[in-house]
Amino acid sequence: MIKRNLKKLIYRTFLLSKGIKKSDIIILATISKTGTHYIRFILSYYLSLCKQEKACANDLSIVDRIFPNSWHVHYFFRRKPIYSEYLSLIGFKDMPRSHFAYQKSFSGSKVIHTYRNPLDYFTILWATKFRFSIQSREKYLHPFDLVEDYLDDFCDQYLSMKQDNGNDIFRISFESLIKNPFVILKQILIWLGHVP
């Protein structure tokens, strides 16, 4: 709790010191393994096309070019962020990521929240993070072993985004994102006040 409150304080101080309004930022507040990178990729691809650049579907560096800031590095260790000239095309300065439950410091910013079916979430988390790790593979022999250690955090993040925050939160299921990326992209852009 102390660590989380300290991060909130650092975040607020950082915004004040840089003269950034919360409304300039879109927060990608996601449960891990729920499409964070995919959201950033499809937005990057769209924004590069808006700048009339040649966009290649195999260009994985496009995300780092268009979203140069990492939430943890640039917002909590006070490095000067490099604002995205691409995001300015839709009226924003940055889109940092957060793997936390909804926080009061998010208020005033647009928040995109992705989530995933819990069974699918535990399976992919186990397969990508724990299955081949020497340190954890004996403790977590299969996905269900993760439930005791990770269910509370999953529920905390998921339920916190259901609170009444008006139009500030856009919730996307991983399944709908994968099935209809173009539809989801269009919905996000319209929600952000941009005509795609």
C-alpha positions, 0 to 999 in steps of 0.5 A, a space after each residue: 500500500 505504501 509503495 502504491 501511494 508513493 507511486 501516485 505521489 510521484 506521478 502527480 508531482 511529475 505531471 505538475 513539474 512538466 506542466 502536463 494535464 491529465 487530459 493529455 494522457 491516455 492510460 492503458 491500465 491493463 491486466 497483464 497478458 490481455 492485449 496491451 501490446 496488440 492495442 499499442 500495435 494497432 494504434 501505432 499502425 493507424 497513427 503511422 498511416 495518418 502521417 502518410 508513412 509507409 507502414 509495414 505489418 512486420 515492423 515490430 519497432 513501430 510501437 517503440 517509435 510511436 509510444 516511446 515512454 514506458 510507464 515505470 521508467 519515464 513516469 516513476 524514475 523522472 527521466 524526461 519523456 519524449 512525447 509522441 508527435 503521432 499521438 498529437 494527431 488525435 489530441 494526446 501527448 502520451 499513452 503510458 501503461 499501468 498494471 494496477 487497479 484503478 487509482 484516483 490519480 487516473 481521474 481526469 485521464 482517458 483509461 483503456 482497460 483490457 481484460 481476459 477470461 480468467 481461465 485463459 489468463 491463467 493459462 497464458 500467464 503460466 505458459 509465457 512466464 512460469 512454465 519454463 522458468 527454473 525458479 518457478 516451474 516446480 512451484 507452478 506445475 500447471 495453470 491452476 497452481 497460479 490461482 492462489 497467488 494471482 486471483 486476488 490481483 486479477 479480480 482487484 484490477 478487473 472489478 476496480 474498472 467497473 466502478 462508475 467513472 462516467 465515460 473515462 474508461 473504455 473496457 475491451 475484452 481480449 477475445 473481442 480485440 482478437 476477433 475484431 481489431 478494426 472494429 475495436 480500433 474504430 471504437 477507441 478512436 471515436 471514444 477519444 474524440 477522433 473521427 477515424 
